């Protein structure tokens, strides 16, 4: 059986004490009737106060209970504020009975209402009738904001539709009294849920009273959250300075041609009036906010707009002008802004947006992602920009470049510059996919000068980097329709003669291919872009001044990315080759014997002693000492010829190879040290294991013979020096890769591993890295996590890698 509950309401009264007298306001009472069951009523009782002054009461405080002419109770809350309860006897009897009586039958409702009389306000919820006025309560939450010096005060509240009263969400009584006979009915549970959800969306830690003080440094994130709120009304307290978040769409730009430059101007309007121009906006990007005193307004610059302003600041000169070359990345960046421009800028944008069509037959052999790569590159090349295809190793950069050369072949001869190790690969790929092109290997030509001079449209001259400086004058005399640099990181040193020759080539179009556009530091990127788009990154001095700290400064890195990313296309295997099998990479730890450990320590101490006596050649001495330490880790016999025993690492490698061969696997073994490969080959021969071999001294004929022997399945093991075979080979017949020694740059190792793990691989690939315990090799592996994929870090905003400086080298040797 349901029973009703008496709920005594209370009011806070400010006391006016005068000779012990207290000015009070009278209280009246309310019975709220609701239908609990189909045949019974539930009675909810409450007390509320009326704002009518009555006579004075003489109050005597005795143990917290006070009596006046009527039965009353006065309880202090805080100093000067009391709760007063005054209950006439007949009302007290009703409340007492209401607390004890069972549910009232529905047919007795009218009789009960008649008994309540005029002294009790009542409302029948089920039938929506009563002797009170039921006001409209707004079920949607309201946020009230007030900006202080260092914080923003925020409260989550609900209020009546007429805005006459408001209260903290979920706070106070279910029935809220206003005045006269006006009451509001609330859903406290819903209000609390709404307030909790808002706090979560704003990143605020929920509290019961839903009042928050937000530090000024957190305001950008707060206003990001406020912009995402739906069905929430936001108010500012009267007299408070308002805050508005400034977004890209709030900025209006104007671009007009001025001779060979484009003049950029801009402004921000708020409430129909201009509040600041572009110059002031650029100045404000550092602090992140702008104060507009005349409008009592503070503008917060959103993170997105701040990044765009950083970029604008880097491409615009002091007169807010930009040249045509920088205009392309500029127009990409301002796509989210409102832009007004003249016909010159519009014509440029129209030309840039015009799609380039290629013969369907050219695109037929390509995968979908390769087609999109070719179309992307063709579009930029057509508009006079150089491009960098930076796809992951094994995704077919050579094929995409050949397709582009085929598309433009009628416009003149092309030049491909590549490592000597991949000359044959270019000829084979062209023969298979673009037989329309005539590939000429300059290495095998009797008269190279004449071959270059006679180059015709449709011909592609393929030359190794080693010949570039020797043929510099003739190469620079030719007019090339397209020049391709394969493994373009080969020109990472801009001061090298080879790079300078390639910078000065005459070419209508320029393409760089590199799975690792940046291996160690950002100057490598400047060098490649000086070839691709001269002037885009300024002079080397300007580049270093602007971006020397880009590896450590996120804003500088973002500005650099904004400049170069429109001209770089990078896809990873996991993004586009969903059919590739799994690749497992394992660190295989090797314990040194006590004799090997003693040898290692002796070499380490000798290196430190040599370093202390080097007098200025510290970097050279350090690197030489570390090289000897790495050799001892692999095989002490590399340093001390009289030590002829099979090293611990070679024994582990032999066991891995034996197990892999027993399992029917094909294996690639890489090492930086050619002598280690030769000594290891002797061990294999002693055990009767056949293998193919390739290092930098192998002739082209020996190289091709070794590749064919392995690919045909005659031998299942291939020993390859990292420098000679770490790139340009397609050896998907292998499914096991062993790195005998870790190299400083993990990108070089990754590139070598991807001779097997590339397009066309159908079997899972396992990569082993043999690392000796408690040696410099373990420290090199730790460096890998910092240096891996620096190209991705430049493009995706991750932090830059650390260079191999003398302090770092010394740390590796001494700790």
N, C-alpha and C positions, 0 to 999 in steps of 0.2 A: 504494500500500500504506500503510495507516495504521500509525503508530508511536505508542507511548506516550511521555509526557513525565514526567521527574522534577521534582517540585516540592518543594523543601525548605521545610518549615514552620519556624517559629521561635517562641520564647516570650520574653517580657520577664522578666528575672530581676533582682530587687533584690539587689545584692551585700552580703554581710556579710563585710567584709574583716577578717581577724585574723591578723597576722603573715604577710601575703601569701597566706593561704589563702582560697578562695572556696567557699561552701556552694552546691551545685548540686542540681538534681533530674534524675533519669535520664530518658532519652528512649526512646520506643518508636516503632514505624513501622507505617504502614498501607498496604495495597494495596487499591485500590477497583476492582473489575472491572465493566465495563459492556459490553453487547453492541453493537458498532458496526455489524456486518453480520450477516446471518443465519447465517453460518458462522464468524465470527471474533470475538475478544474484544479490547477495548481496555483497557489497564492504566493506571490513574492512581495514582501513588505520592505519598505525603505523609509528613511526620514530625510527631508530636505528643509532648507531654511528659506523663509520669505524675507524679502528686503523691505520690511515694515518696522519702523522703530516702535517699541512699546515702553511701558513704564520701567523705571529702574528697579533692579533687584538688589537686595542686601545680601552679599555673599560672605559666608564664613567658610574658610578652607579647613576641613577636618579630614585628615588622612586621604586626601585626594577626592573626597566626596563633599558636595555642597548642596544645600537645600534652599529654595526660595519659596514663593507662595505656592508653586506647583512642585511636584516631584522633579528634581533636576540633578544633573551630574556635570561637574566642571572638572576637566582634566588638563593640566598644563602639558604643552607639547615642547616648545622651546621658549626661551625667555621672552615674555610679553605676548605670547600667542597661546590660546587655549582652545580646546574643543568643548562645546557646551551642548548638553543634551537635556531638553525639557519635555517631559512626557505627561500630559494630563492623564488623570486616573482612568477615564473611560477608554482613552486610546491605548493606555498601557494594558488594560484588560483585553482589548481586541488583539493586540500584538501577542500577548501571552497565549490566548486561545488559538490564534493562527499558527503558533509554533507547535501546538499540541494536536490540533484537529486533523483528522484524515482528509484526504482529497474530497472536495465538495462536488456533489453530483451536478452535472451540467444544467439540469433543469432548475437548480436552485440559484443560478448565477444572478438573475434579476433581483431575487430577494436579498441576496448578499450585498449587491450593489446599493440597494435601497437602504440597508442597514448602515452602510459606510457613511452615508450622509455627505454634507458639503465640506466637512473638515478633512476629508481624505481624498486626495487625487487618485483616480483609478483609470486603468486602461486595459481593455480586453484585447489581447494580442490576436487571438484567433479570429475574432469578428471585427477587428480594427475599429473599435469604438471606445470612447471613454470621455471623461470630463476634463481632459487636458488637450493642449495643442501639440501634436506630434510634428516636430520640425524635421526638415530634410537634412540628413547627415551624409557628407561626401565619403563614399567608400574608398576613394583613391587617396594615396598618400601625398603629402606635401613636404617639400624640403625648404627649410628656412636657413639662409646663409648670412653670415656677418664676418667681414674681413677685419682682422686685427693687424698689429704690427708684424707679428711673426707666425700667426696661425689663422686659420679659417674656422670659425665656429659653425657647426652644422647640427641641426636637429631634424628628426623625422617625426612629423606630426600628422594628425587628422583634424578636420574642421567641418563646420556646418556649411551647407551650400551658400547660405547668406553671409558667410565669413564673420558672423558675429561672435563666434567662440571657436577656439582651437585648443588642442591638448595633445600631449605626447602620445604617439601611437601605442595602443594597448594599455595606456595608463589611465587611472581614475575609474569611475563607476561605469557599469553597463548602461545605466540610464543617466544621462547628463542633463542637469537642470540649468536653464538659462535665466528666465525671469517670468513673473506672472505665472501663467500655467503652461509655459513653453518648455518642452522636454525633447531630448534627442536620444534615440535608441541606437546603440553601437554593436558591432561585432568585434569584440576584443580579441578573440582568437585569430581572426583574419588580419586585424591590424598588426598584431605581433608577427605573424608570418610575413606580411609585406615588409615590415621594417627590417626583419632579419635578412630577407632576400636582398633588399637594397644595400644593406651594410656589406653583404658578401660581394655584390657586384662592384662596390666601390672600394673593396679591399680593406674595409674597416672591421676591427674586432668588435663583434656584437656586444652591446651592454644593455641593461634593463631599461634605462631611461632614454635610450636612443639619442643621446647628445654626445657629440664628438668634437674634438679639437685637433685639426689637421695641420701639421707643420707646413710652412710655406714651400719647403723643398719637395713635398709630396703632392703639391697642387696640380702639376701637369698630369700625373697619373689619375688623380681624383677627377679632373675635368674630362679626361678620356672616358672614365666610367660614367660620369653624368650624361655625356652625349649619347651613351648607349641605353640609358634608361627609357622605358616606355610607360605611358600612363602615369607619369609623376610630374607634378607641378612644382616649379622652383621659384622661390621668392627671395628677395633681398630685404633685410631689415632696413627700415627708414634711417637714412643718415650714413649707412654703410657704403664704402666704396665698392662698386661692382667689379666683378672679374669675368672676362670673356676669353675663351680659348680661341686663338687665331689659327685657322687651318689654311691649307693650300688654296681651297676654293674661295677664301675670303680676300685673296690677293689678286688684284687686277694688273696684268702686265701689258705694256705697249711696246711693240718692236717695229722700228722703222729703219730702212736702209740709209746709210750716210756714207757715200762714196764706196769704198771697199769694205766697210764695216756695217754692223747692225747696231743701232742705238737702242738700248733697253731702258725703259722707265716703268714705274709701277706705283700703285697706291693701295691703301686699305680704307674702305668705307665702313662706317658703323652708324646705324640709325639714320642712313641717308646722307651723312656728312663725311668728308674725307678727314681722317684722323692722323695719317702719316704717309710719307712717301717711301719709295724703295730704298733710298739712301739711309734713312733713319731705321728702316726695318733691317737692313744689312748690319747696321751698327748694333742693333738690339739682339742679334742672334747669339752673341756671346753670353749675355746675362739670361736670356730666355724670357724676359718680360719687358713691357713698355708701359709707362705711366702717362695717361692722358688727363692732366689736371683739370682742364676746363670741362670735361665731361664726368669727372669723378670716377674714372675708369682705369682699370689695369688690364692690359692684354697679355695673356700667356701664349707664347709661341709653341705650337705643338711640335712634338719630336719630328714628325714627318716634314713639316714646313722648315724646321730648323736645319734638317739635313739638306733640303733643297736650297736654303739660303747659303749654307756653307759652300755648296757647289757653285751657286751663282757668284759668290764672292771670289771663288778660285778662277772662274773663266772670264769675268768682267774686269776691264781695266779701271783705272781711277775715274774715267769719264763714263763708266757704265756702258762700254761698248764691247762687242765680241766679233772676232773675225769669222770668216765663212767655215773654216775647218772646225772650230769649236761650236759652230752653230748646230751641227748634227746632234752631239750629245745634249746640247742645250734644249733642243726641241723635244727630245725624248723625255727630259726631266720635267718640263713644264706642261706636259699633257694634262695634268690634273688641275692646272690653273686656268683662270679666265684670261684669254690673250686677245688683244686687238693688234692688228698688224697691217702693214701696207702690202701692195701688190708684189713687191720683190720677195718678201718673206713668204707670202702665200704661194708664190710660184715655186719657191725652193721647197716648201713643204709638200706641194703637189707632186713635184718631181721625185722627192724622196719616198712618197707614199705609193707611187706608181709601181705595180707589180712587174717583175721580170719573168718572161716566159721562156722556157727551154724546150728543145725538141723532146718529145715524149720518148723517143728511142734512146736518147742519152740517159734518161732517168730510169729506164726499164730495169737495168741490172741492180739498182740500188735498193736498199732497205728503206723503210719509211723515214727513219730518223736521218739517214744519209741524204735522202731527197730534200728534206727540210733544211739540212745543213748546206747543201749546194745552192738552193734557192736563196737562203739567207746571205751566203757569200756573194752570189752573183748580183744580188740587189745592191750591196754596198760597193762592190767592185765597179759596177756600172755607173755609180754616182761618184766615183773617184776616190773611194776610201780603201785602204788596205785592211785585210782581215787576218785574224789569228784563229785557226781551227785548233782548239786545245782539248779535243775529245780524249777521253781515257785511252790508254794503250789498247790496241786490238780492235778499235771500232771502225777502222777503215778510213783513216785520214788520207792515205795515199790515193785511194779510189775516188774520194770526193774531189781531191785536187786535180786528178787526171780528167774527171768529168768537166771541171771548170776550164781546163786547158783546151779540151776538145770543143767546148762551146765557143771559146774566143779564138780558135786556131786561125781563122781566115784573116785576122787582123795583124798577123806577124808571127815571128818565131818566139818560142818561150824558152826560159832557162830554169832548170831545177838544180839547186845546190844541195848536196846531201852528204852524209858520211860515206866513206868508201865502202863500208860494209853493206850498204843497201842499194848500191848502184844496180846490181843485178835484179833486185826486187822491183825497182821502178820499171825496168824493161819487161819483166815477166808480167807484172800487173797490167801494163799497157797492152801487151800482146793479148792478154786474156779479155780485157774489158773495153779498151779504146784502140783497136787495131787501126783506126783511121789516122792516128798520130804516128809520126816517124820519130822514133826514139834514137838519139845518137849519143853513145857513151864516149865522151871526150877523152877518157883515159886511154881508150884503145885506138884513137886516131893518130895516124902518123904525123899529119900536119895540123896541129890543134888551132893555130892562128888562122889558117885558111878555112878550116871547118867553121870557125866562129864567124868569119867574114862572109861566108857563103850561106849562112843560115837563112832559111826561107819560111814563109807561113806554113803552118802544119807540122813544122819540125820542132822537136823538143830536145834541147841540148842538156845532157845530164853530166854534171861535173862535181867532183868531190871538193870538200872545203880546202883540202890540201893544195889544190891547184889554183885557188882563187887569187892569191897574191902574185903568183908567177904569171898569170894571164890577166892581171888587173887592167892594163891599158886597153887590150882588145875587148874585154868584157864590158868596160865602160864606154867604149866607142859604139857599141851596138844599140839599136832601138828595140827593146824587148816588149812584146805585147803583155806578157805576164812573167814575173819572176817568183819562183817558189823556193822558200828556204825550209828544207826538211830537217827535223831535229834543230829547230831555230835557236835553242838554248846554246848552240855552238857559237853564237855571236854575243854571248852574255857579257863579255868584256868590251865595252865601247871604245876603249883605247887601243885595242889590238888592230894591227894593220888589216887583217882579214875583214873585220867589222867595218872599218872605214871604207874599204873598197866596195863592199856590198851596199853601204849607205848611199854611195854616189852613182849607183847603176841608174841608167835611163829606162824606166819601165812605166807602162800605162797602168799596170795593176800589180799589186804586191800581196803575196800570201805567205804566212808563216804557219808551219805545222809543228806542234809541240805538245806532247802530253804533260810536260812540266815547264810552262812558260817561265816560272820562277823557281829556282832550286834552292838558293841560299839567301839572296838579298834583292831588294827592289830595284837596284840599278840594272839588273838583268832585264827587267820589264821595260825600263827606259830605253835600253839598247834596242830591243826588238821593236818598240814603237817608233824609234827614230828611223828604223828601216821601213816600217809599215806606213806610218802617217807622220812624216817629219814635222816637227814643231808642235804637235799636239800636247806634249808634256813639257814644252819649253826646252831651254838649254839644260845641260847636265847640272850646271851650277844652280839654275832656278829650280830644277827638280829636287835636288838635294835640300835646298832651302825650304821648299814647301812640304816635302814628304819624307825627309830623313827620319822622322819619328813616327811614320805611319804604322810601323809594326807595334808601337806602344800606345799610339794616340788613335782612338777609335774615330774621331771626327776627321782626322787627316786620311785615315784609311778609307772612310766612306767617300770622301771627296775624290780620292784616286780611283776608287771603283766606279764612281759615277762617270768619270772621264773615259775609262778604258773599256768598261763592260759592253757598250754598244758595238764594239769591234772584236770582241772575243766570244767564241761559242764553245762551251764546254759541256759535254754530256758524260756521265759516268756509266759504267757497265750495268750496274744494278738498276739504273733508270731506264735503259733502252734495250738491253739484252736480257729480257726476262727468261729466255730459254737457256741461258748459260747455267751449267751445273755449279755446284757448291765449290768454293775454294776455302781450304782449311790452312791456316798459317800457324806453325808451331815453333816455339823456341826449344831447341834440343840442347840441354845443358851438358857440358863436358867437364869432368873433374881432372885437373892436372895431377900427375904423379908427383911425389915429393921431389924427385930430381928435376922435373920440369918446373915446379914451383920455385926451387932454389935458383934455377936459371933465370926465370922471370924476374925474381927479386934482384938478382945481380945486374941484369940489364936495366931495370928501373932505377936503381941507385946510381949506376954509371951514367945514365942519361941526366939525372938531376945534378950530378957532379959536373958533367960537361956543360950543362945549362948555366951553372954558377960561374963558369969560366968563359962563357960565350962573348961577353962584352958587346952587347948590341945586336947580336944575331939570334935573339931569343926565340923568335917565331920559327926560324929555320931549324934551330937546334931542337926545339920542342917537337916539331913535326917529325924530324928524323928519329928522335928518341921514341916517339909513339909508334912510328912505323916498325921499328925493331921490336917493340913490345908486342905489337899485333902479330908479327911474324913468329915470335916465340910461342904465342898462344896456338898458332896453327901447327908449327913444326919447328922445334929448336934448331934443327939442321939447316934451316934457311939462314940463320945467323952464325951458327958454329958448325962448319962443315964436318968436323970430326964426329958430331953426334948423328949417327946413321940409323938409330932405332926408329921404328914406326911410332909416330906421335899418338898421344891419346885421341886427339881429334881425328886423325886419319883412321884409327881403329874404329871409332864410332861411325865415321862416314862409310867405311867398308861394310860394317854390319848393316847399316841402313840400306845400302845398295844391294847387298845379298838378299835381304828380306824383300825388297821391292822387286828384284828380278824373279825371286821365287813366286811372287804374287802376280807375275805377268805384266809388270808395269814398265813403262819407258821413262828414262830419267835424264834430267839436265842437271849438271853440276857446274856452279859458277864460283869463280874466285877472282879477287883483285890481283893476286900474286901469280904470275905466269910460272915462276919456279915451283910454287906449291903444286900447281896443276901437273907439271912435268914429273915431280917426285911422286905425286899421287898416282899418275899414270903408270909409273914403274911398279908400284905396289899392285895395281890392278893386273898388269901383265904377269907378275909373279903368281897371282892367284888364278890366272887363266881366264880373265874377264876381258872380252873384246869391247872396244869403245871407239867413238869418233872424237876428233880433237880439233879445236879452233882457237887460235890466239892472233894477236896483232901482226905476227910475222908470217902468217899463212898467206900464200898467194891466192889470187882470185880462183885459180883452178883447184887448188887444194881446198879452199873454202867451199866451193860448190860441190866438190866430190864428197866432202864430209857431210854436208847437208843432205845430199841425195841418198847417201848410205844410211843415214839415220831415218829419213822419211820413208825409205823403202822397207824398213824393218829388219835389215841385215844385222844392224847393231842396235841394242836397246839402251845404250849409255852414251852420253855426249858430254865431254869436258869442254867448257867454254870460258875464255877469259872475259871478265865483266866489260872491259872496254871494247873488245873486238866483237862480241856477240850479244851485248846487252840490249841492243835495239835493232830494228829492221828485219828481224828473222820471224818467220811464221813456223813454229814447231808444235802445232797442236797435237802431234802424235804422242808427245810426252804428257804424262799426268802426274809426275813427281818432280819437284824442283828442290835441289839442295844448295844452300849458300854456305860455302866452307868458312867464310869470314865476313863479318858485318862491315859495310862501308859507311862512311860518315853520313852520306845523303841517302835516306831510305827511298827517295824517288828513283834513284838509279837501280836499287835492288828491285823495286816494284816493276820497273820497266823490264828488267831481265826476267822476272817471274812471269810476266805477261807474254813472253815468247810462247808459253804453253797455254796460259789462261787468256784466251782471246776468242774472237768470233770464229766459229768452226769447231770449237772444243765441245765434245759430247760427254766426256767423262769427268767425274769430280777430280779436282786438282789439290794436291797436298804440297805445301811449301815448308821446308825445314830450314831453320837458321841455327847453325851450330855455334854455340856461345860458351866459352870457358868461364867457369865460376870464379868470382872474386878477382876479376881482371879488368883491364881497360875495355874489353869487349862488352861486358855488362853495362858499363857506363855509356858506351856508344849506343847500345840498344835503348837506354833511357833517353838519350838525345833524340832518338827517332820520333818519340811522341811529340816533341816540340818542333821538329823540322818537317814532319810528314805533310805532304800536299800543301806546300806554301802557295802554289798557284790557286788552290781552292780557297785558301785563307784570304788572299787578295780579292777574290771574286765574291766570297760569301761572308766576309766580315769577321772571320776568326782572327785571332792574334797572330802576329808574324813569327817566323822562326828566328832562332838566335844564330848568329854567325859564329864561325870557328875563329874566335879571337885568341890571342896569346893567354889571356887570363883563364879562358875556358880550357885550353889545352893543358895548362899547368895544373888546373884543378883535376883533370882526368888522371894525371900522372902521380899526383901527390896524395890524393885521398885513398 
